[in-house]
Amino acid sequence: MSGAESTDVLIVGGGVAGASAATTLREAGHDGRIVLLTRELDAPYHRPPGSKEHLRGEASRDDALVVPEGWWKEHDVDLRLRTGVLSLDAAERTVKLQTKELLTFDRALLATGAMVRRLPVDGTGLMGIHYLRSLRNAEAIRADLDGLPADSRVVLVGGSYIGCEVAASLASQGHPVTVLMQESEPLERTFGAEVGAWVRRRLEGGGVEVRGEVEVEAFAPKDPEDPKGRVGGVALKDGTTVPADVVVVGVGAQPDVMLAKRAGLELGETGGVLCDDRLRTSAAGIWAAGDCCEYDSVLHGEHVRIEHEDVAQQQAAFVARQWLGEDEPYATVPYFFSDLADWVSLESVTLGRIFDRVQIEGSLEDDAFAVWLLQGDRPTGYASFNGAGDLDRGREVLRAGGPVPT
């Protein structure tokens, strides 16, 4: 296209997936031009510290970087921060940037990630209500608390990973913390009620109040005469109000597919960019990876979309290897990890949240045990709590479809 800049590889998205694609290509000796476009203000970094050590003030932004800041220039990767993409022409293989510049590409990776899911209730505009997706969000939470009395009350809305991790991090620093959730037990949807009850006991042992089977009605202002001031509580549908000086909402995420949708790329049932088993989208020359990718999984036997850092990293590296000549389906068993302060450390490999029973290795009375998730007799997940079990064995059993060791 006349007047347009061109690149061999275009990566849209500055998270760990985009960084993984770029580093994999350069480490393998690819010498073509690589351009990485991101709306982020910072070079690619790991997001998990945002609910853990970065939130607690124990680590800096530099500690979270995927590669040192100078790596991009040293390896001739054109990293463009604060650069949005207005449109994508899949047929012409061209993107239009917010600067109105045009950029043509031979191959592109969409690694646009996901956006936080907002809670659709009244009072969301009050000061002191936070969502956590970036390190800067974590810094805003910490700064908010630093400006309040030490006994200021924190309420977490959501009983999954973000809610539990943030609750543990803040409670470990002495903040009064309450977790509100729809389910009965924390992490119940991921590991079942029995394991969830064990997690509850660990949280409560660290000073976290856990309230299950509740729903948020609205956020209430501290001063009823100032409806745009600071939050003062979380009103529940049962008519009660939980006092709160700071609220952190962790109710999931939704894939960022705005660019793909405008470009006419096919989307899947969960809202992600629909991909085949090689992570190719419906448009020739364009792949997807990470939270926005809904791919045909040879392990799951259906299209799935998985939100976790290691999955994003593995998928993007896989795409880079496809560009370098490999040709095989994506068949990596998804891996997850989480830490609740220094109270709980867990790792898991899983084929999804579909399970109807749980089999414990060891005892829930111990500090360390492992968990099999099963749908009928078929294993769908394996988790290690506080170092117990054998994650590699779990991965191989899942890949083979069973049987679960007795």
C-alpha positions in Angstrom: 0.0 0.0 0.0 1.5 3.3 -1.1 2.7 5.5 1.7 2.3 2.7 4.4 5.0 1.5 6.6 5.6 -2.3 6.5 6.7 -5.0 8.9 7.2 -8.8 8.7 5.6 -9.4 12.0 2.9 -7.3 13.7 2.0 -8.0 17.4 -1.0 -6.2 18.8 -1.0 -6.3 22.6 1.7 -5.5 25.1 1.1 -8.2 27.7 3.0 -11.4 28.4 1.7 -13.0 25.2 3.0 -10.2 22.9 6.3 -10.3 24.7 6.5 -14.1 24.4 6.0 -14.1 20.7 8.7 -11.4 20.2 11.2 -13.1 22.4 10.6 -16.5 20.9 11.2 -15.2 17.4 14.4 -13.4 18.3 15.8 -16.3 20.4 15.2 -18.6 17.4 17.2 -16.3 15.1 14.3 -14.6 13.2 15.8 -11.5 11.7 12.7 -9.9 10.1 11.1 -6.8 11.3 8.9 -7.0 14.4 6.6 -4.3 15.5 4.7 -4.5 18.8 1.8 -2.1 19.4 0.3 -1.6 22.8 -1.9 0.9 24.6 0.0 0.2 27.8 2.2 2.9 29.4 4.8 0.3 30.4 6.8 -2.3 28.7 5.4 -5.8 28.9 5.3 -7.1 32.5 3.9 -10.0 34.5 0.4 -9.3 35.9 0.2 -11.8 38.8 2.4 -9.7 41.1 -0.4 -7.0 41.0 -2.4 -9.0 43.5 0.6 -10.2 45.5 4.0 -8.8 46.1 3.5 -5.6 44.0 0.3 -4.8 45.9 2.1 -5.3 49.2 4.9 -2.9 48.1 7.5 -5.7 48.2 8.4 -5.5 44.5 8.8 -2.7 41.9 7.6 -2.4 38.3 11.0 -3.3 37.1 10.8 -6.6 39.0 7.8 -7.5 37.0 9.1 -6.8 33.6 9.1 -9.8 31.2 12.5 -8.8 29.8 14.8 -5.9 30.9 13.8 -2.6 29.6 16.7 -2.4 27.2 16.0 -5.8 25.6 13.6 -4.4 23.0 16.2 -2.0 21.4 19.0 -4.5 21.8 17.1 -7.1 19.8 15.7 -4.7 17.3 12.0 -5.0 18.2 10.0 -1.9 17.6 8.0 -1.6 20.8 5.5 1.3 20.6 3.9 2.1 24.0 0.7 4.3 24.2 -0.2 3.3 20.7 -3.7 2.2 20.0 -5.0 0.5 16.8 -8.1 2.1 15.3 -8.8 -0.5 12.7 -7.6 -3.7 11.1 -8.1 -4.5 7.4 -7.7 -8.3 7.3 -7.9 -8.6 3.5 -5.2 -5.9 3.0 -3.2 -6.9 6.0 -3.1 -3.3 7.2 -3.7 -1.6 10.5 -4.5 2.1 11.1 -3.0 3.5 14.2 -4.4 6.2 16.4 -1.8 8.5 14.9 -3.6 7.9 11.5 -0.5 6.1 10.3 -0.9 2.9 8.2 1.1 -0.2 8.8 1.1 -3.3 6.6 2.2 -6.7 7.8 2.9 -10.2 6.5 1.7 -11.9 9.7 0.0 -10.6 12.8 -0.7 -11.8 16.3 -3.7 -10.5 18.2 -2.8 -10.6 21.9 -5.2 -8.0 23.1 -6.0 -9.8 26.4 -9.1 -9.1 28.4 -10.8 -6.3 30.3 -12.2 -6.4 33.8 -15.9 -7.2 34.1 -17.6 -4.2 35.7 -20.3 -4.8 38.4 -23.6 -3.3 37.1 -24.9 -1.7 40.3 -25.5 1.8 41.6 -22.7 3.7 43.3 -19.8 2.5 41.1 -18.5 6.0 40.6 -17.8 6.5 44.3 -14.2 7.1 45.3 -12.4 4.1 46.8 -13.9 1.5 44.4 -11.1 -0.3 42.5 -10.7 -2.9 39.8 -7.4 -4.8 39.4 -5.9 -5.5 36.1 -2.6 -3.7 35.9 0.3 -2.9 38.2 -0.8 0.7 38.1 -4.2 -0.4 39.5 -2.4 -2.2 42.3 -0.5 1.0 43.0 -3.7 3.0 43.1 -5.2 0.6 45.7 -2.0 0.8 47.8 -1.9 4.6 47.5 -5.6 4.8 48.5 -5.0 2.8 51.6 -1.8 4.7 52.5 -3.9 7.8 52.6 -6.4 6.4 55.1 -6.2 5.4 58.8 -4.5 2.0 59.4 -7.8 0.4 60.5 -9.7 1.3 57.3 -11.9 -1.5 56.2 -11.4 -3.2 52.8 -14.1 -5.3 51.1 -13.4 -7.6 48.3 -16.3 -8.5 46.0 -15.6 -11.9 44.4 -14.4 -15.2 45.8 -12.2 -16.4 43.0 -8.4 -15.9 42.5 -8.3 -12.1 42.5 -10.6 -11.7 45.5 -8.7 -14.3 47.5 -5.2 -13.1 46.6 -5.9 -9.4 47.3 -7.7 -10.3 50.5 -4.7 -12.3 51.7 -2.2 -9.7 50.6 -4.0 -6.8 52.4 -4.9 -8.8 55.5 -1.3 -9.9 55.9 -0.4 -6.2 56.2 -2.9 -5.7 59.0 -5.9 -4.3 57.1 -9.4 -5.5 58.2 -10.7 -7.4 55.2 -14.0 -8.9 54.2 -14.7 -11.1 51.1 -18.2 -11.1 49.7 -19.2 -13.8 47.2 -22.1 -15.5 45.5 -20.8 -19.0 46.1 -20.7 -20.7 49.5 -16.9 -21.1 49.7 -13.9 -19.3 48.1 -12.5 -21.0 45.0 -15.5 -23.3 45.1 -16.1 -23.0 41.4 -12.6 -24.1 40.7 -12.0 -26.9 43.3 -15.3 -27.7 44.8 -16.9 -26.9 48.2 -14.8 -29.2 50.3 -11.5 -27.7 49.2 -13.2 -24.2 49.2 -14.0 -24.7 52.9 -10.3 -25.5 53.5 -9.3 -22.2 51.7 -11.9 -20.3 53.8 -10.2 -21.6 57.0 -6.8 -20.4 55.8 -8.2 -17.0 55.0 -10.1 -16.7 58.2 -6.9 -17.8 60.1 -5.2 -14.8 58.6 -7.9 -12.5 59.8 -10.1 -12.3 56.6 -13.9 -12.4 57.2 -15.5 -14.5 54.5 -19.2 -14.1 53.7 -20.7 -16.5 51.1 -24.0 -16.7 49.4 -24.5 -13.0 49.2 -25.1 -10.6 46.3 -24.2 -6.9 46.0 -27.1 -4.6 45.6 -25.2 -1.3 45.4 -22.2 0.7 46.8 -23.3 3.1 49.5 -21.6 6.5 50.0 -19.9 7.3 53.3 -21.8 10.6 53.4 -25.4 10.2 52.2 -25.3 13.9 51.4 -22.4 13.4 49.0 -23.4 10.6 46.5 -20.2 11.3 44.5 -17.8 11.1 47.5 -16.1 8.2 49.1 -17.6 4.7 49.4 -18.8 3.9 52.9 -20.3 0.4 52.5 -21.5 -2.4 50.3 -25.3 -2.9 50.3 -26.3 -6.5 49.9 -29.6 -7.9 48.5 -30.4 -9.3 51.9 -30.9 -5.8 53.2 -27.6 -5.6 55.2 -24.7 -3.2 54.5 -21.0 -4.2 55.0 -18.9 -1.2 56.1 -16.1 -0.4 53.6 -13.5 2.4 53.2 -12.0 0.7 50.1 -13.6 -1.8 47.8 -11.8 -4.0 45.3 -14.1 -5.8 42.7 -12.9 -9.0 41.2 -15.8 -10.6 39.3 -14.0 -11.8 36.2 -12.9 -10.5 32.9 -14.1 -10.4 29.3 -12.0 -10.8 26.2 -10.9 -7.6 24.5 -12.1 -8.3 20.9 -13.1 -4.8 19.8 -10.5 -4.6 17.1 -11.1 -8.2 15.9 -14.9 -7.6 15.8 -14.6 -4.4 13.8 -12.3 -6.2 11.4 -15.0 -8.9 10.8 -13.1 -11.8 12.4 -15.2 -14.6 13.6 -15.9 -14.8 17.3 -16.7 -17.8 19.5 -19.4 -18.7 22.0 -17.5 -17.3 24.9 -16.8 -14.1 23.1 -13.2 -14.7 22.2 -11.5 -14.6 18.8 -12.4 -17.9 17.2 -9.3 -19.9 16.2 -8.5 -23.3 14.9 -6.1 -25.9 16.6 -3.1 -23.9 15.3 -4.5 -20.7 16.8 -5.2 -19.2 13.4 -8.1 -16.9 13.2 -10.8 -16.8 10.5 -8.6 -14.4 8.5 -5.5 -15.6 6.6 -2.3 -14.4 8.1 -3.7 -13.5 11.5 -3.3 -15.6 14.7 -4.5 -15.0 18.3 -3.1 -15.9 21.7 -3.9 -15.3 25.4 -7.1 -14.2 27.0 -8.7 -13.2 23.8 -8.1 -16.5 22.0 -10.9 -19.1 21.8 -9.3 -22.1 20.2 -10.2 -25.6 19.0 -8.5 -27.6 21.7 -7.4 -31.2 20.9 -7.2 -31.9 24.6 -10.7 -30.5 25.5 -12.4 -31.7 22.4 -14.1 -28.3 21.9 -13.4 -24.6 21.6 -12.1 -23.1 24.9 -10.8 -19.8 26.1 -8.5 -19.8 29.1 -7.4 -16.8 31.1 -4.1 -17.2 32.8 -0.6 -15.9 32.3 1.2 -19.1 31.5 -1.4 -20.1 28.9 -0.9 -16.7 27.2 2.8 -17.1 27.2 2.7 -20.7 25.9 0.2 -19.9 23.2 2.2 -16.9 21.9 5.4 -18.9 21.8 3.5 -21.6 19.9 2.4 -19.2 17.3 6.0 -17.9 16.9 7.2 -21.4 16.3 4.4 -22.0 13.8 5.7 -19.0 11.9 9.2 -20.5 12.0 8.1 -23.7 10.4 6.4 -26.0 13.0 3.1 -27.4 12.0 1.2 -29.2 14.8 -1.9 -28.6 16.9 -1.6 -26.6 20.1 -1.7 -29.3 22.8 -0.2 -27.8 26.0 -2.1 -28.7 29.1 -3.1 -25.4 30.8 -1.1 -24.5 33.9 -2.2 -22.2 36.7 -0.7 -20.9 39.9 -1.8 -18.8 42.8 -0.5 -17.6 46.2 -2.5 -16.3 49.2 0.1 -14.4 51.0 2.4 -17.0 52.6 -0.6 -19.0 53.8 -1.4 -21.0 50.7 0.5 -21.8 47.5 -1.2 -23.7 44.8 -0.5 -25.0 41.3 -2.8 -26.8 39.0 -3.1 -28.3 35.5 -6.6 -28.5 34.2 -8.8 -29.1 31.2 -11.5 -26.7 32.5 -13.9 -26.3 35.4 -16.2 -29.1 34.4 -16.2 -31.7 37.2 -18.7 -33.5 39.3 -16.5 -34.9 42.1 -13.2 -34.4 43.8 -10.7 -36.9 44.9 -8.2 -35.9 47.6 -4.6 -37.1 47.8 -3.5 -36.9 51.4 -5.7 -35.1 53.9 -7.4 -31.7 54.2 -6.3 -31.8 57.8 -2.8 -31.3 56.7 -1.2 -28.2 55.4 -0.3 -29.9 52.1 -2.5 -32.1 49.8 -3.4 -32.7 46.2 -6.7 -32.7 44.4 -8.0 -34.6 41.4 -11.1 -33.1 39.6 -13.2 -35.7 37.8 -16.2 -35.7 35.5 -17.4 -39.3 35.9 -14.2 -41.3 35.7 -12.4 -38.9 33.4 -9.9 -36.6 35.1 -10.3 -32.9 34.2 -7.9 -31.3 36.6 -5.1 -31.8 39.2 -4.0 -29.3 41.8 -1.1 -29.2 44.3 -1.7 -27.3 47.5 1.5 -26.2 49.4 3.8 -28.4 47.3 2.0 -31.8 47.7 1.5 -34.2 44.9 3.2 -34.6 41.5 2.2 -32.0 39.0 4.0 -33.6 36.1 2.2 -36.9 36.8 -1.1 -35.0 36.8 -0.3 -33.4 33.5 0.5 -36.7 31.9 -2.7 -38.3 33.3 -4.8 -35.5 31.9 -3.1 -35.7 28.5 -3.8 -39.4 28.4 -7.4 -39.1 29.6 -6.8 -41.2 32.7 -6.8 -43.3 34.7 -6.4 -41.5 38.0 -3.7 -43.3 40.2 -5.1 -45.1 43.2 
